[in-house]
Amino acid sequence: MQLTLPMLTYYEGPRLISQEVLAAVLTYREAVLVCWDLRTRRSLTHRQLAVEAHLYASHVSDYLNKDSSKRELPAKHVANFEVACGNRAISQWLAKQANLTILEQFIERKAA
């Protein structure tokens, strides 16, 4: 959501994580865990996350488990997961894997 004031635009939504933190993330599972670890609402529980991100509550513990044999967060839930956590760690990691920067993504979208 954007709140537009005269001459200024403020973005009110999930924030971007630092490039230093992003550089340390090696896998999709780690990106999900970093997104959770950097959540803006520290009191957010797994059950609340499940409700807000439209996930099965019984699956959340698998998504947030370091064990790679557990199920992974489905792609269709990434946006809602990030909104609930308050950051875009997963999307940033996915963009990095495609060798795109956030700016390149915006330029590509505008050209299309």
C-alpha positions in Angstrom: 0.0 0.0 0.0 1.3 3.5 -0.8 0.4 6.6 1.0 0.9 9.6 -1.3 1.5 13.0 0.1 2.3 16.1 -1.9 5.8 15.7 -3.4 6.5 12.5 -1.3 5.6 8.9 -1.6 5.9 6.5 1.4 5.9 2.8 1.0 4.0 1.1 3.8 4.5 -2.6 3.3 7.1 -5.4 3.9 10.5 -3.9 4.0 13.6 -5.1 2.1 16.4 -6.8 4.1 20.0 -5.7 3.8 22.3 -7.0 1.1 24.7 -8.3 3.7 22.0 -10.6 5.3 20.8 -11.6 1.8 24.4 -12.6 0.8 24.5 -15.1 3.6 21.4 -16.9 2.5 22.2 -19.9 0.4 19.0 -21.9 0.0 15.2 -21.3 -0.3 14.7 -22.8 3.1 17.2 -20.4 4.6 15.4 -17.5 2.9 12.1 -18.6 4.5 13.8 -18.9 7.9 15.4 -15.5 7.6 12.1 -14.0 6.7 10.6 -15.5 9.8 13.6 -14.5 12.0 13.4 -10.9 10.8 9.7 -10.6 11.3 8.6 -7.1 12.5 6.1 -8.5 15.0 8.1 -10.5 17.4 4.9 -11.7 19.1 3.7 -13.4 15.9 3.0 -17.1 16.6 3.1 -20.0 14.1 -0.7 -20.2 14.4 -1.2 -16.5 13.7 1.2 -16.8 10.7 -0.8 -19.7 9.4 -4.1 -17.7 9.6 -2.6 -14.5 8.0 -0.7 -16.3 5.3 -3.5 -18.7 4.5 -1.4 -21.8 5.4 -2.3 -25.1 7.1 -1.3 -24.5 10.7 0.1 -28.1 10.9 2.5 -27.3 8.0 4.0 -24.2 9.4 6.5 -26.0 11.7 7.7 -27.9 8.6 8.3 -24.7 6.6 10.2 -23.2 9.6 12.3 -26.3 10.3 16.0 -26.3 9.4 15.7 -30.0 8.3 15.7 -30.0 4.5 13.7 -33.2 4.4 10.6 -31.3 5.7 8.1 -29.8 3.3 8.9 -26.3 1.9 6.7 -23.2 1.8 4.8 -23.4 -1.5 5.5 -20.5 -3.9 1.8 -19.5 -4.0 2.1 -18.5 -0.3 5.3 -16.5 -0.4 3.7 -13.1 -0.8 1.2 -13.6 2.1 4.0 -15.1 4.2 6.2 -12.0 3.6 3.4 -9.6 4.4 2.7 -11.4 7.7 6.4 -11.3 8.6 6.9 -7.7 7.4 9.9 -8.2 5.0 10.7 -9.4 1.5 13.5 -11.8 2.3 12.2 -14.7 0.2 11.4 -12.5 -2.9 14.8 -10.9 -2.7 16.5 -14.2 -2.5 14.5 -15.5 -5.5 15.5 -12.4 -7.4 19.1 -12.9 -6.5 18.9 -16.5 -7.8 17.7 -15.1 -11.1 20.6 -12.6 -11.1 18.2 -9.7 -10.9 18.4 -6.7 -8.6 15.2 -5.1 -7.4 15.8 -2.2 -9.7 16.2 -4.5 -12.7 12.9 -6.1 -11.8 11.2 -2.7 -11.8 12.8 -1.7 -15.1 11.8 -5.1 -16.7 8.2 -4.7 -15.5 8.0 -1.2 -16.8 9.3 -2.2 -20.2 6.7 -5.1 -20.5 
